[in-house]
Amino acid sequence: SLTGFLNNTSSLESDCDPQLLINLCFTQPLNIHSFRLSAPDNGTAPANVKLFTNRYHVDFDDLEELTPIQEFNFGPSDFGPNSIVLLNYLKFQRTTALAFFFENNFGNEDR
């Protein structure tokens, strides 16, 4: 549930490979400046993430044709309990949809 994610009591993981795609749609335009990302210390933390804005229902096939608005490469030390990822604020103004594409993880685990 969303409450579980907000309280850090739930997590998401892929069912078959290290890739994970999360699509968020908002009811009104938002100005987004950052996001918080936490991960376990077991090799399954994301190594990189690509963000796409204002595209509804992005799927894995779309990702080959789209250019991300911003991309991050992470190191294992980037995931702490209060880790905040700062965005290029100008690129995330009036955002109505946001897609996170986690392409791989540190262990290339299937989750």
Buried (B, 14 or more C-beta within 10 A) or exposed (E): EEEEEEEEEEEEEBEEEBBBBEBEEEEEEBEBEEBEBEBEEEEBBBBEBBBBBBBEEBEEEBBEEEEBBBEBEBEEEBBEEEBEBEBEEEEBEEBBBBBBBBBBBBEEBEB
